[in-house]
């Protein structure tokens, strides 16, 4: 980095480290964070952009192993104090099953989805890391001479966060000679040296590590406010018993209600799917399964609000919606202005950014017969302005 402090470098309006911490803190699975910095930085005032989940700022060492150990000691002390204060709470054996994540401050664009995936895999398997397959041809080089080609078939690049359960980490430390452990490059290498299997989770190409000046420029392009993505969503529900149709965020009192685990608003469900698809966050069923985990009859407006929160956690916000509804009944022309207004309010958009269209004639199949309402949505999302 030409002598620059890469963690303090400006990335789309805030320090690289602020991005990294915000990304980790966004995961609901993360309870508390220990930030390991230089001795001078650890002794300084607490920056305003530190998330509330950062419960300790401690000085690290000259090597990664020493810095990670300092963070672990800080978290263990807080865990121990919490256990002593709650004698009726989880015992130490329960705490040993919890997961420790170690993340490089120089990886500012990690997604909440990847953080959650590593945490869950580590909880299940004992240890997990994200990896990417090597796509480039690898060459062995001596000076400026190429001496051979390296087989990349079984090769992968490791990323962070790396996750390990406390009990597994303690077991590894007990098995590995301290002198050997001090030379290992990451937590996964320590576990490998102890003969402990590490589960591989698919990494993300955008989870880059800022090491050189060019890396910062690439991260700036990926994180720049105003960058856009698009997604498509589709949904349909049959009519069920009762009246009070919910569609496009409005109620049509005299029309038959749609059947579903929620209030059956197929239009809002299509929009939710399009928004989630734009940021590769899966589908609405993955976020809110149609079972006991999601209250029966839940308002689709509430589901859409949670989708908006999921986007915000990844650094995105809705920018535009184009909705098409197909319904043999009821006639929707008089209700479309209200739908536009409701959708705009639910997503924090100007009315001009929301389009609602409806086809109610010359339809075939179950839709034409008036048994089902279907909806398609195209959504554009925009990278949010960073918090200053």
C-alpha positions in Angstrom: 0.0 0.0 0.0 3.0 2.3 -0.4 3.2 2.9 3.4 -0.5 3.8 3.8 -2.6 2.4 6.6 -5.0 0.3 4.5 -7.6 0.0 7.3 -7.8 3.8 7.6 -8.0 4.3 3.8 -11.1 6.0 2.5 -13.6 3.6 0.8 -16.7 5.3 -0.6 -16.8 7.8 2.3 -15.7 5.8 5.3 -12.6 3.9 6.5 -12.0 0.3 5.2 -12.2 -1.0 8.8 -15.6 0.7 9.3 -17.0 -1.3 6.3 -15.5 -4.6 7.6 -16.9 -4.1 11.1 -20.3 -3.1 9.9 -20.5 -6.2 7.7 -19.7 -8.5 10.5 -22.0 -6.7 13.0 -24.9 -6.9 10.5 -25.2 -10.7 11.1 -27.8 -11.6 13.7 -25.7 -14.6 14.6 -22.8 -12.3 15.8 -23.3 -11.4 19.5 -20.1 -9.5 20.3 -16.9 -8.4 18.6 -13.3 -7.8 19.8 -11.4 -5.5 17.6 -7.6 -6.0 17.7 -5.6 -2.9 16.7 -2.1 -1.6 17.2 -1.2 -0.6 20.8 -1.5 3.1 19.9 -4.9 2.8 18.2 -6.3 0.6 21.0 -5.4 3.2 23.5 -7.0 6.0 21.5 -10.6 7.2 21.7 -13.4 5.0 20.3 -14.3 6.0 16.8 -17.9 7.0 16.3 -18.4 4.4 13.5 -17.7 1.4 15.7 -20.8 -0.8 15.9 -22.3 -1.3 19.3 -21.4 -5.0 19.1 -17.7 -4.1 19.5 -17.3 -4.8 23.2 -13.5 -4.6 23.4 -10.7 -2.9 21.6 -7.4 -4.5 22.4 -3.8 -4.3 21.4 -2.5 -7.0 19.1 1.0 -8.3 18.5 3.6 -8.4 15.8 2.1 -11.6 14.2 -1.4 -12.7 13.4 -1.3 -15.5 15.9 -0.6 -13.0 18.8 -3.3 -10.7 17.6 -5.9 -13.4 17.4 -4.9 -14.7 20.8 -5.4 -11.1 22.3 -8.9 -11.0 20.8 -9.8 -14.4 22.1 -8.6 -13.5 25.6 -10.8 -10.4 25.5 -13.9 -12.3 24.5 -13.2 -15.1 27.0 -13.0 -12.5 29.8 -16.3 -11.0 28.8 -17.9 -14.5 28.4 -16.6 -15.5 31.8 -18.0 -12.3 33.4 -21.4 -12.8 31.8 -21.5 -16.4 33.1 -20.6 -15.4 36.6 -23.4 -12.8 36.5 -25.9 -15.3 35.4 -25.5 -18.4 37.5 -28.7 -19.9 36.0 -27.6 -19.3 32.4 -25.7 -21.6 30.1 -22.8 -23.5 31.7 -19.3 -23.5 30.4 -19.9 -26.6 28.3 -22.6 -24.7 26.4 -20.2 -21.8 25.9 -17.6 -24.2 24.5 -20.0 -25.1 21.7 -20.2 -21.5 20.6 -18.4 -20.3 17.5 -15.5 -17.9 17.2 -15.1 -16.0 13.9 -11.8 -14.4 12.9 -12.1 -11.8 10.1 -9.5 -9.7 8.4 -10.2 -6.0 8.8 -8.9 -5.6 5.2 -11.9 -7.5 3.8 -14.5 -4.8 3.8 -17.1 -6.2 1.3 -17.9 -9.5 3.0 -21.6 -10.2 2.9 -23.8 -11.0 5.8 -24.8 -14.2 3.9 -21.2 -15.4 3.9 -20.8 -14.6 7.6 -23.9 -16.5 8.5 -22.9 -19.5 6.3 -19.4 -19.8 7.9 -20.9 -19.5 11.4 -23.5 -22.2 10.8 -21.0 -24.5 9.2 -18.5 -24.1 12.0 -21.3 -24.8 14.6 -22.2 -28.0 12.7 -18.8 -29.3 11.7 -16.5 -27.7 14.3 -14.6 -25.5 11.9 -15.2 -23.9 8.6 -13.6 -21.4 6.2 -14.8 -19.8 2.9 -12.8 -20.7 -0.2 -12.7 -19.9 -3.9 -11.5 -22.2 -6.6 -8.4 -21.1 -8.4 -9.4 -20.0 -11.9 -6.1 -18.9 -13.2 -3.3 -21.2 -14.4 -0.6 -21.4 -11.7 3.1 -21.2 -12.7 6.2 -22.0 -10.7 8.6 -19.1 -11.1 12.3 -18.8 -10.2 13.3 -15.2 -10.5 12.0 -14.1 -14.0 12.0 -17.7 -15.4 8.9 -19.9 -15.5 10.0 -23.4 -14.3 6.7 -25.3 -14.5 3.0 -25.4 -14.2 1.2 -26.2 -10.9 -1.8 -28.5 -10.8 -4.7 -26.3 -9.7 -7.3 -29.1 -9.6 -7.5 -29.4 -5.8 -6.3 -25.8 -5.1 -8.4 -23.1 -3.6 -7.8 -19.6 -2.1 -8.9 -19.1 1.6 -10.9 -16.1 2.8 -12.3 -14.9 6.0 -14.2 -15.0 8.3 -12.8 -18.3 9.5 -15.0 -20.1 12.1 -14.2 -22.6 14.8 -16.0 -23.8 17.9 -14.3 -22.9 21.2 -14.0 -26.6 22.2 -12.4 -27.5 18.8 -10.0 -24.6 19.1 -8.9 -25.5 22.6 -8.4 -29.1 21.4 -6.2 -27.9 18.5 -4.1 -25.7 20.8 -3.5 -28.6 23.1 -2.3 -30.8 20.2 0.1 -28.4 18.4 3.5 -27.5 19.7 3.5 -23.7 20.5 6.6 -23.1 18.4 4.9 -24.8 15.4 1.6 -22.8 16.0 3.5 -19.5 15.9 4.5 -20.1 12.3 1.1 -21.0 11.0 -0.6 -18.4 8.7 -4.2 -18.7 9.8 -6.6 -20.5 12.1 -7.4 -23.2 9.5 -3.7 -24.1 9.3 -3.6 -24.6 13.1 -6.5 -27.0 12.9 -4.9 -28.8 10.0 -1.7 -29.2 11.9 -3.8 -30.7 14.8 -5.4 -33.2 12.4 -8.8 -31.5 12.7 -11.0 -31.4 9.6 -12.0 -27.9 8.3 -15.2 -27.6 6.4 -15.1 -25.6 3.1 -17.9 -23.0 2.4 -18.1 -21.4 -1.0 -16.5 -17.9 -0.8 -17.3 -14.8 -2.7 -15.3 -13.1 -5.4 -16.3 -9.7 -4.0 -14.8 -10.6 -0.6 -11.5 -9.3 -1.7 -8.6 -8.5 0.7 -7.1 -5.1 0.3 -3.3 -5.6 0.0 -2.2 -3.3 -2.8 -3.3 0.1 -4.0 -5.1 -1.5 -7.0 -7.2 -3.6 -4.6 -8.5 -0.4 -3.0 -9.5 0.9 -6.4 -11.4 -2.3 -7.2 -13.2 -2.2 -3.8 -14.1 1.4 -4.4 -15.8 0.4 -7.7 -17.7 -2.4 -6.0 -18.8 -0.3 -3.0 -19.4 3.0 -4.8 -22.7 4.6 -3.9 -25.0 4.5 -7.0 -23.9 1.1 -8.3 -27.0 -0.8 -9.4 -28.2 -4.4 -9.7 -31.5 -5.9 -11.0 -33.6 -8.9 -10.1 -36.8 -10.7 -11.2 -39.5 -12.2 -9.0 -42.7 -14.1 -9.7 -45.5 -15.4 -7.4 -49.1 -16.6 -7.6 -51.8 -17.6 -5.1 -55.2 -19.3 -5.5 -58.3 -17.7 -4.1 -59.4 -19.1 -0.8 -62.3 -18.7 1.6 -63.4 -15.3 2.8 -63.3 -11.7 1.5 -60.8 -8.9 1.8 -58.3 -9.3 -1.0 -54.8 -8.0 -0.2 -52.9 -7.1 -3.4 -50.1 -4.7 -4.1 -50.2 -3.5 -0.5 -53.9 -2.4 -0.5 -57.1 -4.1 0.6 -60.0 -4.6 -1.9 -62.9 -5.3 0.6 -65.5 -6.8 -1.8 -63.1 -9.2 -3.5 -62.3 -12.8 -2.5 -59.2 -13.3 -0.5 -56.1 -15.1 -1.8 -55.0 -18.2 0.1 -51.6 -18.6 1.6 -49.5 -18.9 4.8 -49.4 -15.1 4.8 -52.2 -12.7 3.7 -51.5 -14.0 0.2 -50.4 -10.7 -1.5 -48.9 -12.2 -4.6 -47.8 -8.8 -5.9 -45.8 -7.9 -2.8 -44.3 -11.4 -2.8 -43.1 -11.0 -6.4 -41.5 -7.7 -5.5 -39.8 -9.3 -2.5 -38.4 -12.0 -4.7 -37.1 -9.5 -7.2 -35.4 -7.5 -4.5 -33.8 -10.6 -2.9 -32.7 -11.8 -6.3 -31.0 -8.6 -7.2 -28.6 -9.0 -4.3 -28.5 -12.9 -4.5 -30.1 -13.4 -1.1 -32.3 -16.3 -2.2 -36.1 -16.2 -2.2 -38.8 -15.1 0.2 -39.4 -18.7 1.3 -35.8 -18.9 2.5 -36.1 -15.7 4.6 -39.6 -16.6 5.9 -40.4 -20.3 5.5 -44.1 -21.2 5.2 -44.1 -23.1 8.5 -44.3 -22.4 12.3 -41.3 -20.1 12.1 -43.4 -17.6 10.2 -46.7 -16.5 11.9 -49.7 -17.7 9.9 -51.6 -14.8 8.3 -48.6 -12.4 8.6 -49.0 -9.2 6.6 -47.0 -9.3 3.4 -46.1 -5.6 4.1 -44.2 -6.9 7.1 -42.5 -9.5 5.0 -41.4 -6.8 2.5 -40.1 -4.7 5.4 -37.9 -7.5 6.5 -36.6 -7.9 2.9 -35.8 -4.2 2.9 -33.9 -4.7 6.1 -32.0 -7.6 4.6 -31.0 -5.4 1.6 -29.8 -2.6 3.9 -27.7 -5.1 5.9 -25.9 -5.9 2.6 -25.5 -2.2 1.8 -28.3 -1.9 -0.8 -31.6 -0.1 -1.1 -34.6 -0.4 -3.5 -34.4 2.0 -6.5 -37.2 1.1 -8.8 -40.1 -1.4 -9.2 -41.9 -2.6 -12.3 -44.9 -4.8 -11.3 -47.2 -6.7 -13.6 -50.4 -8.4 -12.3 -52.5 -11.0 -14.1 -56.0 -11.5 -12.7 -59.2 -12.7 -14.2 -61.0 -11.1 -11.3 -61.5 -8.5 -9.8 -61.1 -5.5 -12.1 -58.0 -3.7 -10.9 -57.8 -0.4 -12.8 -59.3 1.7 -10.0 -56.9 0.2 -7.4 -53.6 0.5 -9.3 -52.9 4.1 -8.2 -53.3 3.0 -4.5 -51.0 0.1 -5.1 -48.3 2.4 -6.6 -48.6 4.6 -3.5 -48.5 1.8 -1.0 -45.5 0.1 -2.7 -43.6 3.4 -2.8 -44.3 4.0 0.9 -43.3 0.5 1.9 -39.9 0.7 0.0 -39.1 4.4 0.6 -39.4 5.3 -3.1 -40.7 8.2 -5.0 -44.0 7.5 -6.7 -42.3 7.9 -10.1 -40.0 4.9 -9.3 -42.9 2.5 -9.1 -44.8 1.1 -12.1 -47.9 -1.1 -11.6 -49.6 -2.8 -14.6 -52.5 -5.2 -14.7 -54.0 -7.6 -17.2 -57.5 -8.8 -16.5 -58.8 -9.8 -19.9 -58.0 -12.4 -22.5 -56.2 -14.6 -20.0 -55.9 -18.4 -20.1 -55.7 -21.2 -17.6 -56.4 -20.8 -13.9 -55.7 -17.1 -14.1 -58.3 -16.6 -16.9 -60.8 -18.8 -15.0 -60.5 -16.5 -12.0 -59.0 -19.2 -9.7 -55.5 -17.7 -9.3 -53.8 -14.3 -9.3 -50.2 -14.1 -10.6 -47.7 -11.3 -10.5 -44.2 -10.6 -11.9 -41.9 -7.9 -10.7 -38.6 -6.5 -11.9 -36.6 -4.6 -9.3 -33.6 -2.4 -9.4 -31.5 -1.8 -6.3 -28.8 0.8 -5.7 -25.7 0.7 -3.4 -26.5 2.8 -0.4 -24.7 5.9 0.7 -22.3 5.0 3.5 -23.0 6.1 7.0 -20.6 8.9 7.8 
